Structures are given as C-alpha cells and as structure tokens.
Amino acid sequence: MPQAATPLINHALPSYLDPHHLGPWGIYLQQVDRVTPYLGHLSRWVETLKRPKRALIVDVPIHLDDGTVAHFEGYRVQHNTSRGPGKGGVRFHQDVTLSEVMALSAWMSIKNAAVNVPYGGAKGGIRVNPKTLSLGELERLTRRYTSEIGLIIGPTKDIPAPDVNTNAQVMAWMMDTYSMNVGETATGVVTGKPVDLGGSLGRREATGRGVFTVGVEAAQRIGMPIEGARIAVQGFGNVGGIAGKLFAEAGARVVAVQDHGGSLVNDRGMDVPALLDHVARTGSVAGFAGAEVLDAGEFWSIPCDILIPAALEGQITAANAPKIQARMVIEGANGPTTPEADDILQERNILVLPDVIANAGGVTVSYFEWVQDFSSFFWTEDEINQRLVRVMKEAFTAVWQVAQDKGVSLRTATFIVACTRILHAREMRGLYP
Ligand code: GLU
C-alpha cells in the first residue's frame, strides 16, 4: 500500500491552540473568527492574531521560610509586537495556565490597539496562591521570576505591570531585579510602580476611572441617568472598588457586591468609602456591617441598572446570563463573559461594554507612566486624569460609531477597530525575511 508522504510542514494547530478546547484561548479564537469578515483585505493576515509571537515557560524555584525548596511554573507571552513593545500585566494565581496567559496577552494586543497606545500585547503569570506565601517568599518568587523572564522583557521590549494579586510593591521588586541584572536603574521596565520610584499619579485608580468614564458615555447614549442608578459590582479591589466609588460620587447606589469572601446586598445603597476601608483592613467585603449577606448565586439576579464584573474570567455564563437584571454590563475584569453568555445578553438587549475597551484605563495610564519615566518629567494627577478621560472618550466614541454603522456588538466593533490597526501595521512592516 502506498504510504502517504509525511508533510514537511504541519499546518494543523498544536493542541493548546485548538479552538474546540474552549479555555480562555479558545474563547479568544472565537472572537477573532467573528471579526474576520469585517477586516477586508487585511483578513489575509488574520492568522498572525491566532498565534502568539513568543511564549516563554519558566521554572521558578524558591527557598521557603521552612528551608525547603518549592518550584512554581511561570509564563510570559508576547502575543503581538507589530505596533510597539509588548505590554501587559503579571498575575499570581493558583489557576494560571498557559492558555489563560495566552488569551490575556492577546486581549492586551486588542486593548492597546483599541485605545491607540503604541504597544503590542503581552501578559505573564505564575501558578501560585500568593496568600499562602510570607512576604519574604513572595519577594524571592517575584525576583526569581523576573530574572527568568529577563531574557525577553525590557523598557523597549516588553513592559510588565500589575494584574490579579500583584501590586506596586511587586513592581518595585521587578524593577530592582531587572535593574540589578542590567547594571542600571531601568524604571521604564515595568509600570504600576510606587510613585516614589517612577510610578505615575493616578495609575492605581486608572482602571476603575476608565470603567466609570465609558459607563457614563454609554449611559448617556442609551438615556440612562447615573443619578440614582443601581450598581452591582463583583470584585471590590483596585478596579471594582474604585469604579464603585466614582459611580457613588456621581449619585449612583451600589446595591450589591461580591468577592472571594462573600456577597452583600443593601437596597438603599452602601457607604462605599466605609466598604473600601473595610476591604483594605480585612481583604474582603465579608463581614461589612453596612449591608446584608446575600447568597452567592443570588448576586447575578439582583435588579440593577449597571453590573460590573471586576474579578476573574468566565463569571457570566450561559447559566447565569438569563437571570441578569441589568441594562448594562461593564467588564472591569478581563474575559468575564463567555461567548454563549455574550449572545444571551445581546438577545436580551443588555448592553455589554467589553473588557478590551472598558478596562483599558489601566494600561492607558501605564503608557503615561512609561512616557514620564523616559522623559524624567512627571505630570500632575489632574493632567493625568484629564488625558485618561480624553483617551477613553475618544476610543469609546470610535467603537460606538463602528457598532452603529455595521450593526455589531461593541465587542466585535472594538475588535474591528483594533485588529484593523494591528494588521495594517503588520502589513506595512512586511514579512521578514
Ligand atoms: N493588567 C492590566 C490590564 O489587564 C494593566 C496592564 C498594563 O498596565 O500594562 O489591562
């Protein structure tokens, strides 16, 4: 029997890129498929978006305080660098996988292009529950990870930032480790640093401020007053907590909150500064006196005007999307809505402001931080907030217009704007060699 020739090039996707394996990366691939018909002649380059440019898996061994050695798996993925260096956060979480980091890096490419900051997309992470580590162990983990990914990061190559369970202190350790290795203080290698170490005013609040800004823009367009609006927030940290505070200051009522510790409800609206204080002291909303305890599953069916998922991926699913009572969902988290849930919300006429535009405020101020570090000239908080609001409003207006013109969801519209920018840059640069 004649043998089939062994192909020299395997065009089949490696298993971890399999779109039927619907992890976060599979969800991202579906989103790319939805945008492809709208890309015109640039669709010939779309395969670029379906493969990360570069993915590094590193072993991160550290001495634990008890003298033993523990190994953790870390990643840094650069999805695309057509428009500039890689840019995106680093998360420390027990559920981190390569598929997740790949998807998050791709969403950074889309997000950075959507707000038109001159970056590609990247993301990193370590599979670890940082809450089980002492401060010393966390520092050693961060430093060893930074050293391992030091091969591919740098102020003009790829610039990490905070994400889930990482903060300004972690960024200070990353900046110091990289600087020690290269023999100079390289503040521009990470953003989200402490303000005294080349960090930017307004960076910590930037993602929440961006969520609020696009929320107000969208509310105006659908004729929903913010004054008196009922808000439900999942995740009450840097993103959800700040967004909740800004909405409350604008006259809205935060009626329900949920985080890893518990769920709360208060129909009259919670005292948000007191709740933020409680979270800062205890690490969770659980035990806050100014609200009643709510069953976790009930959170999704609370009648509200605006629902803000600001925790992790895959929270709004085909199971809870039919129960959602909101008029608008603002995705503070990355990837909180599954594609099936997205369709259900659209059918039910619930407006979704997608992550790739709604939470882009953080990376926008990261860009300002990086520019300030390079010029060693620092702006006032007012200047930063004004520029942030301008970028978010302009980006949102452009996306809204595309959604209207083409009759597509805001997510597909954002992908149309962003993928066109990325693939146009890709085409102009040409294929090397
Ligand atoms: N981790 C944030 C995000 O998902 C910020 C990334 C950055 O500032 O580079 O957008």
Boltz pocket constraint, residues with backbone or C-beta under 6 A from the ligand:
constraints:
  - pocket:
      binder: B
      contacts: [[A, 87], [A, 88], [A, 89], [A, 90], [A, 159], [A, 160], [A, 161], [A, 162], [A, 163], [A, 164], [A, 191], [A, 334], [A, 359], [A, 360], [A, 362], [A, 363], [A, 364], [A, 366]]
      max_distance: 6.0
